[in-house]
Amino acid sequence: MVCYSHTGKAATMKTDLESNSELWMHKYTPDAIRLQQVHRLLKAIKEEDYEQILKLYYKSQHQHTLNPKDKPLQIPVFIYRDQLQRTWNRALDNAFKSINEATPGINLYETKDINISQIHIGVHKSGKPNAAWTMHGSIKDTLKFPGKSKPFIHLGQKWNENARYGTSIHELMHALSFDHEMQRFDADIYLEIDEDVDHNYQKTTNKVLTRFDPFSVMMYPLIKMEEKDGDPIWKLKDNGNQCQELSELNKVALNLVYQPCINKSKNFSPQLSIQTGMLYCGRPVMKTHNQVGKGTTDGFCGPNNWANCAACRVVTRIKDKDNISKQIPKLEACLQKGKWQGLSGLFYCGKQDVKFATDLKFVKSDRKCGPDNGLPCNDCGKELFNDYRIAFFDI
């Protein structure tokens, strides 16, 4: 199968998707079907069929089983607090809180014992004062190869103070195994990147778990690159600046890599809603949800708020105390009907005859139900609210 001749990365991209298909696709899907899904994605990227690309990514985000026997991964971090300025220390505290809140499957905490730490943060002797970077890879490497050097996050003292909150999250995400958004294997269909750029822009073969996300904290500002026409999500980003907080898809990706598990310290003990047949944890973690569109929640992950949080959303099955597994009923039914949860958490079917004038951010609609964060058609809206109804009118 020949794909992507225009990108020059055909073989690498195909190998990457196929080798990572176990994580990228639903673990309960037979290998033959999973590989078929990968080939569908390859074909959609080759043809720049953005809607098909998004549908495949959104349908693959439901991967994990919530097992009451699972325990959160403990990640101790040693911080050279005396080396860092006050603004860096405040920003790091915020980064720990943001990542921990989004990801119940991990417990990121500061330790005074450097011997047990898995990540080190401070000022490295080889680091420039106006730079911030992560060296020695990620904790995935050290967990796999115990003798390997632990990730070290260098935070330069002359780094822009207005960007320190986002940079702290960004570098911790590197240490947790995430690459830059513009380094995706499929970045060529979303971005025009200058040829004379450094290694921070070069393609990687790491896993790509969500649709392209310009709001990702791992996305650089549009200085050495510019957006390409095609993907309508660009219409939702007001400027080319780097975002300073975790995006909704950052949170989804974190929970795909670090499987959610019941975590009493984080009040994460989700239940199936009788009302909707979906999984909700009730935590007040939705304040920045739909940050690229008009909000549809009151800040809580619950059945009256249209969507569940990123941690609940990646779960497709639940095990009880007797180790009996069952699927999320509404999710199973919607996927069988060809519907998917988009960026907003609402269900969409992609119908093209719906006469919408605006989506949730008042961007002119393409007359489709979905796929990211537009208003759902009446049929899809009723999946979560029996009384849902919108009036259609001509644009």
N, C-alpha and C positions, 0 to 999 in steps of 0.2 A: 504494500500500500504506500503510494508516494504522496506525501503531503508537504505543504509549506515550502515549496521550492523558492518562493519569493522571500522567505525569511533567512534562508541559509542555515536554519537550525532544525531541519526536518528530522534527521536521525536522532538527535539529542532529545527533542521534544517528545517524539514517539516513545523512545526508551524510558524517559522520565515518567510519563503517564502510566505506561504499562508496569514499570517496576514499583510504582507507588500506588497501584490500583487497590491494594488491600486496605490501605488507609483512606484513599480518596473515595472509594465506593463503599456502599453498605456491606458490612462484614458478613451478613447472612445471605447475600446474593451469590449464586453459583459463579465460579470463575469464568465460565463461557459468557454469561450475561454481563458480568462486570467488564470483561474485555470488550464486549460489544458496546457498552456505554462509553468506554474510553475512545473507541474508534468513532463513535458518534460525536464526541467532543472534538476530536481531531478534525473531522469533516466540517463541523460547524465553524471552527476557528479558521480553517482554510478558506471557507466561503464567506467569512466575516458575517455569519448569521448570529447577530448579538442576542436575539431573543432565545434561540436554541441553546446558545452557550449558557445563558443565565438559568434557563430551565434545568439544564443538566447539573449545574453547580448547586442550585437551590434544592433539587431533589436528592442530591447526595449529602446534604448537610445533616441528615438524620442517621446517625451511625451507632450510637452506644446503647448499652443496656444498663439501667440503673439497678445496681446490685447492693443490697443492704450490707453485704460482707466486705465491700471495697472500702479502703481507707485513703484519705488524701495523701498526696506525695509531699513529704516534708522537704523544704528547700531553705537551709540556713545560709545566710548571707553575712559576710564580715565587711563592715564599713570602717574605713579610716576616717572617722568623723573629724579628728583634729586637723586633717589635711584640707577639709572642704569648707567653703564659705557657708554662711548661714542660709543663703538662698538655695544652695545645692542640697543642704540637709533637709530643708522644708520640702523641696521638690521630690526628694527620694521618699520621704514619708508619704507624700501624696501618691507616688508611683506604686509603692507597696499596697496602699489601700485600694487603689484603682484596680490593680491586677487581681488582688485577693478577692475583691468584691465580685469581679466578673467571673472568676474561675474557682468554684468550690472544690475542684479536684486537686488543688495544690494549696499548700500553706507556706507562703513566702514570708520569712521572718528574719530579723536581725539577731546575730549571735556574737557573743564576745569571745567565743572559742574558735580561733582561726583554723584549728586542726579539723573541725567537723564541717566547716563552711564549704559550700559548693560554688559560691560566686564571691569575688572580691571587688570592692569598689573604693576608689581613692584617686590619687594623683600618681600616675606611673612615671618613673624616672625618664623614660624615653618619650613621654607624651608632651606635645606642645601646649602652652597655656591657652591657646585659642582653639583647641580641638577637643572633641569628645568622641570616643570610640570604644569598641569592645574587642579584646584580643583573646586568643586561645580558644576560639570556637564557642560552643554552648554546653550546657549541662548534659545534653543528650550524649555528647562525646565522652564526658567524664564518667557518666553512669555506665556507659558501654565499655570504656577503657579506663579503669580506676587509676592507673598510673599517669594519665595524661594531665597536663597543666590545667588548672581550673580557670574558667573565664575571669578576666580582669577588665572592669569598666573604668576607663580613665575619664575624669571629668575636669577639663581645663578651667582654671580660675578666671580666664578672660572670655569665657563663653558668654554669649548674649544672655543677660539675665531674664529677658522676656521670653526666652525659649527653653528655659531650664526645666520647666514642668514637663513639657512634651519630650525633651531630650532624655530625661530620666526614665520615662516610660519606654521610649524608643530603644535605649541601650539595654534595659532589662529584658525587653522583648528579644533582642539579639541573643542575650545570654540564655534565654529560654528556647532558642532554636529558630527564630523567625528572621527572614531576610527582608531586604528592601522591596517595596511593592514594584518599583520600576525594574527590578531584576527578574521578574517573572519570566518564564519561558515564552509566554504569549504577549509580552509587553509591546511587541512591534505593532500590534493591531490597535493599541490604545494610545501609544506615545511615539513622538518623533524625537529621538535622543541624539544629541550632538555626537559626532564620531570621536572627537578628541576629549573623552571623559575618562575619569579614573576608574579604579576597580569597583567603586561603589555602584556603578551603573551596569556592570557586566552581568550577563545572564548567569543564573545558577541552575543547578539540577535538583534543587530542593523541592519538597512537596508544595503544591499550590492547592489550597483547600477551599477557597471561596472565589466568587467572581471578582474581577478586577475592582479595586477599591481606592478611588482617589482621595477618600477621606481617612485612609489608614494613617496611623501615627508613624508607620514605616515608609511613608511616601515623602520624598524630598519636595521642596518647593519647585515650581515650574520655572527654573532659571536656565539650566542646561538642557531643557527638554520642553516640548510643547504638546498640548493635547491634539489628538487626531479626531476628525469628524467620524461619526458612526455610533458610538455608544452613547445613548441619551443621558446617561448618568452625569456626563459633564455639564449638562444644563442645570444640575442641582447644586453645583459647587460655584460659589460666588466669586472666588478668587483662586490664585495659584499658590497661596501660602501653605505652609506645612501645618497640619492640624496638631493641636496640643493635648489631645486626650484620645483614649481608645475609641475607635469607631465601633459601630454595631458589628461589622464583619470581623474586626480585630477580636472582639469578644467571642464570636462564633468560632473563629480559628483556634483561639486559646482552648476552648472547651472541646474542640475536635482532637487536639493533641493531648490535652490533659483531661482524661475522661471524668465527667462529673460524678461525684459520689455523695452520699448523704453526709453532711458536715454540720454537726450541731453547733459548733462555734460560729458558723456563718449563717445559722438558721436556714440551711438548705435541706429541706425535707419535703420535696414536692409531692403533690397528690393529683390524681385524676379528677377533673371536674365533671360532676354529673351533668351540668348544664351544657358543656361543649364537647366532652370526651377528649379534652386536651390536658396536658400536664402543666401545672403551675406550682410555683414555690411560695408565692405571696410576699417575697422580699421587695423592699423599696429600691430596686436597682434599675428602674426604667426611666430615670430622669433625663438621660441623654439619648434614650431610644428614639428612633425616627429623627435624629438630629439633622438629617438632610431634607426633612419634610415637616409638614405641620403635625404636631404631636397628636397621638390618638390614645395616650394613656394618662393616668393620674400619678404615674411614678411607681406603681406596684405591678408585680408579675401576677396577674389574676384574671379570672374569666370575664370580668366586666371591662377589660382594658384592651380588647381586640387581640393583643399579642402576648405570647409568653417570652420570658427572657432568653438570652443566648444559651445559658446553661440548660434550661429545660428544653429548648428547641432541638438540640442535637441528640436527644434521647429518643430512641424509636421503640424500645422495649423496657419492661419493668419486671424484675424478679421479686417474688415475695420471700418470706422467711423460710418457706419450704422449697425454695430454689425453682419454683414454677415460673416460667417466663410467659409474658403476654405482650402483644403489641399495643401501642397507643391507638385506641379505636378510631377517633376522628382522623388522625394522621393517615392511618392505613386506608381508610375509606376515600379520603381526598386524593391520595397518590394514585389509587386505582382508577379514579375518575379523571386523571390527567391534570390535577390541580397541585399547586406547590405554594409553600410559604416564601414570599419574597422578602426583600430587605426590611419592610415594615412589619413583617410577621403575619400579615393578612394572607388569605388564600387567593390565588389567581388562576384563571384558566386560559388566558391569552386570546379570548374571543376578539375578533376584529370589527364587529359591527356595532359596538357600543358607542353611543354618541356622547362622550364626555367632553366638557369644555376645559376642565382643569384637573390636575392631580393634586396631591396633598400639599404641594408647595406652590400651587398656582402657576405651574409650567404647562404650556399648551399641550394637550394630550395627543397621542397618535391614534386615538380611537380604539385602544386595546384595554382589556382587563389585565392589568399588570404590565410587566412582570416584576418590577422593583418595589415601588411604593405608591403607585396610583390608587385611585378608588377601585375597589372590586365591583364587578357586576352584581346584580341583585342575587343571582344564584350563588355566587361565591361568598357574598356577604352573609347570606343566611347560614353558611357553615358554622359561623361563630355567634350570630345573633338571629334568632327566628324572625324578629320583627324588622330586620334590616331592609331598607328600601331607599333608593335614590331616584330622582326624576331625571330622565334622559332628555336632552335637548340638542338641537343642531348647533354646531360651532359656527 
